[in-house]
Amino acid sequence: MEEYRRLKEETRRYPIGLTVIDKKLHISVIGANNTCSLALFWTDGQEPDLKIPMDPEEREGDVWNLTVEGRWPRKTMYCLEMDGVLKADPCGRQFTGWERWGDPENIEHIMKSPLYGEPFDWEGDKCPQTPMHETIIYRCHMRGMTCHRSSGVRNKGTFRALAEKIPYIKELGATAVELMPVNEFREIVVQESEWNPKGARKPQPTGRLNYWGYTGGYYYGPKASYSSGQKKRPVYEMKTLVKALHRQGMELIIELYFSGNESPAMVLDIVRFWVKEYHVDGVHLVGYAPTELIGKDPYLRRTKLFSTSWSKTEGTKDKHLAEYNDGFLTDMRRVLKGDEDQIRPLIFRIGHNPRGFGVVNYMAHTNGFTMMDMVSFDRKHNEANKEDNRDGSDYNYSWNCGYEGISKKKKLLEIRQKQIRNAMVLLFLSQGTPLMLAGDEFGNSKSGNNNAYCQDNDMSWLNWNQQKTNRDIWEFAKFIINFRKNHPVFHMEEEPLNMDYLACGHPDVSFHGEKAWRPEYENFRRQLGVLYCGEYGKKEDGSPDDYFYVMYNMHWEPHEFGPPSPPKGCRWHVAVDTSLSRINGFYRPGEEPPVEDQRRYTVDGRTAVVLIGKPWDTGKSKGQRRT
């Protein structure tokens, strides 16, 4: 047993959790229990080698404090004993006991934390700080991203495996990766929420897994089972992943779920911790979080913060706060499938980019249909969850294109791929910050399951073979993402005013019907034209952007549009026409053919078309698009 000395005069000077400085060890623990001790282990046993009781006189409110000085072996582990029960430190920085994902035996293990942290060299790492209007998010699950046998990486389902996919994500065009919860949580679902190893009845696993991670957990440590090899090093691998992303100019956003049992001060401390300790660039707050407190925190002033809303918080000019909810998904899916009375919602979502706040847009998200399922199923199919298909939302705003489920019929596949192209145009040509759900870029399906929270299998894992079989979808996704990035009129810093405030002869953005300058709002209308004035978008070299005219026809019948006149000396050329399957819906930059009749353009049913204004002598040898 090691010698130690209490230092009472040192208490209450450290943050919640464990702090070790040289020989001094301080711990502050939140607990409304009667007794609390620090349990130290020098071996792998289940019983501590040393227990140091905490003095009730040194307790402040429900916070127990202990400061001791002594010599401890480098591999010392610790946990807490509260009212005679060994428990993990809720503020532990790393844990042993749950290293094997999905192993039912995990519930029998006492979770311990290392006394000493592992040093890490950040090598001058700096956050890219990509502005919100230039950010493109790629959202994924740590395991689901690489667990499938087709992923082509080593150490599947881990931080290292995701690092191997960074070149792929960058090639796609994303600037940030958003990860579902990566803090330590118990994925084994049991019948009892608590278990006393000193004699209480052993909990029984239900056979389900909490695959997504939306549960109260241990917020200060990365998940051990997401690290690779025999010797788990989750802290090192998580930091290495962040550093690798930053070297490629990409950001990392983590999702933190709070159950509502955490105090506001603790939630704020957790968010600060991940930003400072792991250099994360953003935090998506899910569940119950004190958004007003977090949104006003000066330490987080340069950090991207996402929440359902920031109604009680004042925004900032650089927009580090962003609204993150299903509003865009709901409205734009109704537009996509041709519902009535959707022109005004379409106009709103295209330009929505409120002053002081960012807004995150997506057509598909974890909780709901993927993009492929959005065009393949009218109803949810959650039978595999074994809840009699009662779980998950009944409102998917989807259309199966005439047949329920996966099909190999060529005509059906063509209309579904066109609808996916339409969805991507709606997403990436809208002013907010776009988010792509991992796998949507190559037609990933969950077989109609819109609530795959417990599916740790091929249903949730990305099948990378689809990148080849659905190559057309992948190529269009890559094109439209980079099309957005190359043209600033589609991602302005502020919401368009629909006014000519530069006195250049055109509003920044204007809306039209089938006839130019005559928008039509009747409930039966499903057609909209949008003119983007290039003078309001400056490229990196300071030159103005191009003029664009985007025509949306979400009716199932063709409609003839009368485009407004392009700028002087220019004519309209076709950049995108989602109905043209032979070219996969788009022309590469420099190959856009001119429109034969500059005053009329027939847009096929359920089609989006993007015209670009180019000088008269451009594209004469490329052929002309017939209307």
ZIKA-V163841 format. One record per backbone hydrogen bond with DSSP energy under -0.5 kcal/mol. NH is the residue of the N-H (numbers start at 1). CO is the residue of the C=O. Records with the same first field share a line. If there is no record, write none. Layout:
BEGIN
NH->CO / CO
END
This chain:
BEGIN
5->69
7->67
10->7
11->8
13->10
17->28
19->26
21->24
24->21
25->68
26->19
27->66
28->17
29->64
31->29 / 62
37->81
38->52
39->37 / 79
40->38 / 50
41->77
49->40
50->40
52->38
53->51
54->36
58->55
59->56
60->63
61->59
63->60
64->29 / 62
66->27
68->25
69->5
70->23
71->3
72->70
76->73
77->41
78->113
79->39
80->87
81->37
82->80 / 85
83->35 / 81
85->82
87->80
90->88
92->89
96->112
101->99
103->100
104->102
106->103
107->104
108->105
109->106
111->109
112->96 / 110
113->78
115->76
122->120
125->122
132->318
134->131
135->131 / 132
137->434
138->176
139->137 / 436
140->178
145->141
146->142 / 143
147->143
151->148
152->149
158->155
159->226
161->155
162->158
163->159
164->160
165->161 / 162
166->163
169->165
170->166
171->167
172->168
173->169
174->169
175->136
176->136
177->251
178->138
179->177 / 253
180->140
184->218 / 221
187->185
189->187 / 208
190->188
191->204
197->195
199->196
200->196
205->203
206->189
210->187
211->209 / 453
212->453
215->213
218->184
219->217
220->90
221->218
222->93
223->182
226->223
227->224
232->230
237->233
238->234
239->235
240->236
241->237
242->238
243->239
244->240
245->241
246->242
247->243
248->244 / 245
249->246
250->245
251->175
253->177
254->282
255->179
256->254 / 284
257->255
258->286
267->263
268->264
269->265
270->266
271->267
272->268
273->269
274->270
275->271
276->272
277->273
278->273 / 274
279->275
280->274
281->252
282->252
283->304
284->254
285->283 / 306
286->256 / 284
288->258
289->287
291->289
294->290
295->291
296->292
297->294
300->297
301->298
303->300
304->281
305->320
306->283
307->322
313->310
316->356
319->316
322->305
323->358
324->307
325->360
328->325
330->326
331->327
332->328
333->329
334->330
335->331
336->332
337->333
338->335
339->334
341->523
342->525
346->342
347->343
348->344
349->345
350->346
351->347
352->348
357->354
358->321
360->323
361->359 / 433
365->369
368->366
372->444
374->370
375->371 / 372
376->373
377->373
381->448
385->382
386->383
390->387
396->394
399->374
403->400
405->376 / 403
413->409
414->410
415->411
416->412
417->413
418->414
419->415
420->416
421->417
422->418
423->419
424->420
425->421
426->422
427->423
428->424
429->425
430->427
431->350
433->359
434->432
435->361
436->137
437->435
438->139
440->437
442->439
443->440
444->439
449->446
450->448
453->451
455->452
456->454
457->455
460->457
461->457
462->144
464->462
466->463
467->464
468->465
469->465
470->466
471->468
473->470
474->470
475->471
476->472
477->473
478->474
479->475
480->476
481->477
482->478
483->479
484->480
485->481
486->482
487->483 / 484
488->486
490->487
491->488
495->353
501->499
503->500
508->499
510->531
512->529
513->515
516->562
518->515
525->522
528->552
529->512
530->550
531->510
532->530 / 548
533->508 / 531
534->532
536->533
537->534
539->543
542->539
545->534 / 537
548->532
549->611
550->530
551->549 / 609
552->528 / 550
553->551 / 607
554->526
559->603
561->559 / 601
562->514
563->561
570->567
571->614
573->612
574->593
575->573 / 610
576->610
577->585
578->608
580->577
581->579
583->580
584->581
585->580
586->583
587->575
591->588
594->619 / 623
595->572
596->625
598->596
600->597
601->561
603->559 / 601
604->602
606->555
607->553
609->551
610->576
611->549 / 609
612->573
613->547
614->571 / 612
616->569
618->615
620->617
622->619
623->620
625->594
626->624
END
